[in-house]
Amino acid sequence: MKILSLIRALKSVLYAYDSEQWEKRVGALGTGSYLLGPISCSNPGLVFVGNHSHIFGQANYIIRNGKFIVGDYTGIAQGLTVITGHHISEKGKLFNDCHQMNEQDVIIEDDVRIGAFVTILPGVKIRRGAVVGAGTVLRFSIPPYAVVAGNPAKIVGFRMNPQETLEHEEALYPEDKRLSADELFGNYEKYYFNRKSEIVEYLKV
């Protein structure tokens, strides 16, 4: 019996490294996209990856019913952890006996860069063009082109100022797919321009 358990464990480890087999089980994997092992995921059918995107190994997807969706031209470094749900406590039950889950999709849009060993919690949406620093723990959604770092995560800047972002969008996307000037300028003011002193203090640590 012990030998059978060891064989099953070994097969599980080998399978986690077999990216080709794992890729066949995901919900979708777009043109030019790839996943590297090792990978841990009990429900790969709920992982959807767009075109020309990649996720490096040591990834851990803790998924029951929520989806993990990645857009196009997105790059994700080693050690990503994605969690789509959390347990709901029930009156009259010990927590270990509570099996209800609150599941929410995790969505990463196009042209996003995510550093090594990032953790993304349920319901987070990372908008187009964002950059997430290594080791970040994301509990909230990220606006387009934001630069995020830390635990807890903080928006510490933007890849470009709003005017540069508008020019960038014009070069890459058709008019009906571009982000609006109102959204870009509003985010820049809310998350960066009016928080410069707070961000400077945060980055000193």
C-alpha positions as CSV (number, residue, x, y, z in Angstrom):
1,M,0.0,0.0,0.0
2,K,2.8,2.4,0.9
3,I,4.5,1.6,-2.5
4,L,1.3,2.4,-4.4
5,S,1.0,5.7,-2.5
6,L,4.6,6.6,-3.5
7,I,4.0,5.7,-7.1
8,R,0.9,7.9,-7.2
9,A,2.8,10.8,-5.6
10,L,5.6,10.4,-8.1
11,K,3.2,10.3,-11.1
12,S,1.6,13.5,-9.7
13,V,5.0,15.2,-9.5
14,L,5.9,14.1,-13.0
15,Y,2.6,15.2,-14.4
16,A,3.0,18.7,-12.9
17,Y,6.2,19.1,-14.9
18,D,4.6,17.8,-18.1
19,S,3.5,21.1,-19.5
20,E,2.4,19.6,-22.8
21,Q,-0.1,17.3,-21.2
22,W,-1.2,20.0,-18.8
23,E,-1.8,22.5,-21.7
24,K,-4.3,19.9,-23.2
25,R,-6.5,20.1,-20.1
26,V,-6.9,23.9,-19.8
27,G,-10.2,25.5,-20.9
28,A,-8.3,27.4,-23.6
29,L,-4.8,28.2,-24.7
30,G,-4.4,30.7,-27.5
31,T,-2.0,30.9,-30.5
32,G,1.6,31.3,-29.5
33,S,0.9,30.9,-25.7
34,Y,2.6,28.4,-23.4
35,L,2.7,27.3,-19.8
36,L,5.8,25.9,-18.1
37,G,5.8,23.4,-15.2
38,P,5.6,22.5,-12.5
39,I,2.0,23.4,-12.2
40,S,-0.5,22.6,-9.5
41,C,-4.2,22.9,-10.3
42,S,-7.2,20.6,-9.4
43,N,-9.5,22.2,-12.1
44,P,-7.5,23.2,-15.2
45,G,-10.6,23.3,-17.3
46,L,-11.4,26.7,-15.7
47,V,-8.0,28.2,-16.8
48,F,-8.3,30.3,-20.0
49,V,-5.3,31.9,-21.7
50,G,-5.4,34.2,-24.7
51,N,-2.9,34.6,-27.6
52,H,0.9,35.1,-27.3
53,S,0.9,34.9,-23.5
54,H,3.0,32.8,-21.2
55,I,3.1,31.7,-17.5
56,F,6.3,30.3,-16.1
57,G,6.5,27.4,-13.7
58,Q,6.0,26.8,-10.0
59,A,2.4,28.0,-10.5
60,N,-0.4,27.1,-8.1
61,Y,-4.0,27.6,-9.1
62,I,-6.4,27.1,-6.2
63,I,-9.7,26.9,-8.2
64,R,-13.0,25.2,-7.5
65,N,-15.6,27.0,-9.6
66,G,-14.2,30.4,-10.4
67,K,-12.4,31.0,-13.6
68,F,-8.8,32.2,-14.1
69,I,-8.7,34.2,-17.3
70,V,-5.5,35.7,-19.0
71,G,-5.7,38.0,-22.0
72,D,-3.3,38.5,-24.9
73,Y,0.4,39.4,-24.9
74,T,0.7,39.0,-21.1
75,G,3.8,37.6,-19.4
76,I,3.7,36.1,-15.9
77,A,6.9,35.0,-14.1
78,Q,7.5,32.0,-11.8
79,G,5.6,31.2,-8.7
80,L,2.2,32.7,-9.5
81,T,-0.6,31.8,-7.0
82,V,-4.2,32.3,-8.0
83,I,-7.1,31.8,-5.5
84,T,-10.6,32.1,-6.8
85,G,-12.6,31.3,-3.6
86,H,-12.7,31.4,0.1
87,H,-14.7,29.4,2.7
88,I,-17.9,30.8,4.1
89,S,-18.4,30.2,7.9
90,E,-21.7,28.6,8.9
91,K,-23.5,29.1,12.2
92,G,-23.4,25.9,14.3
93,K,-20.4,24.4,12.4
94,L,-16.7,24.2,13.1
95,F,-14.8,26.0,10.3
96,N,-13.3,22.7,9.1
97,D,-16.8,21.4,8.5
98,C,-17.8,24.4,6.5
99,H,-17.7,23.5,2.8
100,Q,-19.5,26.4,1.2
101,M,-17.3,28.6,-1.0
102,N,-17.6,32.2,-2.3
103,E,-16.0,31.9,-5.7
104,Q,-15.1,34.8,-7.9
105,D,-13.2,34.9,-11.3
106,V,-9.7,36.3,-11.4
107,I,-9.1,38.2,-14.7
108,I,-5.8,39.5,-16.1
109,E,-6.2,41.6,-19.2
110,D,-3.9,42.2,-22.2
111,D,-0.3,43.4,-22.1
112,V,0.2,42.8,-18.4
113,R,3.5,42.0,-16.8
114,I,3.5,40.1,-13.5
115,G,6.7,39.5,-11.5
116,A,7.8,36.4,-9.6
117,F,5.8,34.9,-6.7
118,V,2.8,37.1,-6.9
119,T,-0.5,36.1,-5.2
120,I,-3.8,37.1,-6.6
121,L,-6.9,36.7,-4.4
122,P,-10.6,36.1,-5.5
123,G,-12.4,38.7,-7.7
124,V,-9.2,40.7,-8.6
125,K,-9.1,42.1,-12.1
126,I,-5.8,43.4,-13.5
127,R,-6.5,45.9,-16.3
128,R,-4.6,46.3,-19.5
129,G,-1.0,47.3,-19.5
130,A,-0.5,47.0,-15.7
131,V,2.8,45.9,-14.1
132,V,2.8,43.9,-10.8
133,G,6.1,43.7,-8.9
134,A,7.6,40.5,-7.5
135,G,6.1,39.2,-4.3
136,T,3.0,41.4,-4.5
137,V,-0.3,40.2,-2.8
138,L,-3.3,41.5,-4.7
139,R,-6.5,41.9,-2.8
140,F,-8.1,44.6,-5.1
141,S,-8.5,45.3,-8.8
142,I,-5.8,47.3,-10.6
143,P,-6.5,50.1,-13.1
144,P,-5.0,50.2,-16.6
145,Y,-1.2,50.8,-16.9
146,A,-0.8,51.0,-13.1
147,V,2.5,49.9,-11.4
148,V,1.8,47.9,-8.3
149,A,4.1,46.5,-5.6
150,G,4.1,45.2,-2.0
151,N,2.1,43.3,0.6
152,P,-0.4,44.8,1.1
153,A,-0.3,45.9,-2.6
154,K,0.0,49.6,-3.3
155,I,-0.3,51.5,-6.6
156,V,3.1,53.2,-6.8
157,G,2.8,54.8,-10.2
158,F,1.9,54.4,-13.8
159,R,3.9,53.2,-16.8
160,M,3.2,56.5,-18.6
161,N,1.4,59.7,-18.0
162,P,-2.1,59.9,-19.4
163,Q,-1.1,61.8,-22.6
164,E,1.6,59.2,-23.4
165,T,-0.9,56.4,-22.7
166,L,-3.4,57.9,-25.1
167,E,-0.7,57.9,-27.8
168,H,0.3,54.4,-26.9
169,E,-3.3,53.2,-27.2
170,E,-3.7,55.0,-30.5
171,A,-0.6,53.1,-31.9
172,L,-1.8,49.7,-30.8
173,Y,-5.6,49.5,-30.7
174,P,-8.5,50.4,-33.0
175,E,-10.6,53.4,-31.9
176,D,-13.4,51.4,-30.4
177,K,-11.0,49.4,-28.2
178,R,-9.1,52.3,-26.8
179,L,-9.4,53.5,-23.2
180,S,-10.9,56.9,-22.8
181,A,-9.0,60.1,-21.8
182,D,-11.5,60.6,-18.9
183,E,-10.7,57.2,-17.4
184,L,-6.9,57.6,-17.9
185,F,-6.7,61.1,-16.4
186,G,-9.1,60.2,-13.6
187,N,-7.1,57.1,-12.6
188,Y,-3.8,59.1,-12.7
189,E,-5.2,61.8,-10.4
190,K,-6.9,59.4,-8.0
191,Y,-4.2,56.8,-7.6
192,Y,-1.0,58.7,-8.2
193,F,-1.0,62.5,-8.6
194,N,-2.9,63.1,-5.3
195,R,-0.9,60.4,-3.4
196,K,2.7,61.3,-4.3
197,S,3.8,61.9,-0.7
198,E,2.1,58.7,0.5
199,I,3.8,56.7,-2.2
200,V,7.2,58.2,-1.4
201,E,6.8,57.2,2.2
202,Y,5.7,53.7,1.3
203,L,8.7,53.2,-1.0
204,K,11.1,54.2,1.7
205,V,10.3,51.0,3.7
